[in-house]
Amino acid sequence: MENIIKSQSQAYKFALIAVFLWSTVATAFKYSLQYLSPEELVLFSSLTSLLALFFVLVINRKLSLVIPYIKNNIKLVFILGLINPFLYYLVLFKAYDYLPAQEAQAINYTWALMLAFLSVPFLKQKLTLNDIVAGIICYFGVLVISTKGEPFSLSFSNVDGVLLALFSTILWSLYWIFNTKTKGESTVMLFSNFLIATPIIIVYFLLTQPIMVPSSNGILAAIYVGLFEMGITFLFWLKAMQNAENTSKIANLIFISPFMSLIFIYFILNEKIFISTLIGLGFIILGLVIQQKKVKE
């Protein structure tokens, strides 16, 4: 009994660290984009994450697993790397470039619902009434946020930004769906994706961006994003789930993140938080709770 309590306690510690770090990334994205283009941010943050995951593999003596894993799953690793980190973060950062941080991060939280919808054609899962109700509630919340509290006016603050943010949820959902096709050690899988994607990101960057020396503020912000959005935070979350005796209690902690995120957005970015954002985010969280209830059952 003592070991179970200790294990669950460890799980909460790792989960809360992950939730705290994820709560800072919307602010970090928007701050970074003051100094870098979305393409620059993808490049520098991906390189940071690649190096961080490399050192994690070296410390855990798992680097030797990378080449065999890639050889056995080359097509899938290429597809996964193309999605994450390349396409997903490029689209997500462009969305943040167009939208206020509070809007982009709220819309991005609907990816779990998009995952349920895309699991129907890709994983042959059935769409339930819960999924449909959750979808209506969640996307009404998106409508409330993106129209500044006037959902029936259909007057969006930035249509391109909203569409990009929604597209990012499709890419992120596809990434996790394709992840079900392979088995491997999680850090090895993630590192392999970044290893394959890095040359693609570099080529795309050279073809689309002028070569300029970025500011120190931009580089430091990109390093933060690479460490605490793309890489290490996933390992904290994974450690939490591995230690948890009750994974649903740990999973529910993720709902703290968007509200904590608004605090950082307000105090660091000095972005006025709209009442419509809080109301819309409430709808999104309610929809996700309904959808998660279906998953538990």
PyMOL commands that set and color helices and strands:
alter all, ss='L'
color gray80, all
select helices_A, chain A and resi 2-32+38-59+63-72+74-98+101-108+111-123+129-146+159-179+186-208+216-243+247-268+275-296
alter helices_A, ss='H'
color red, helices_A
deselect
rebuild
show_as cartoon
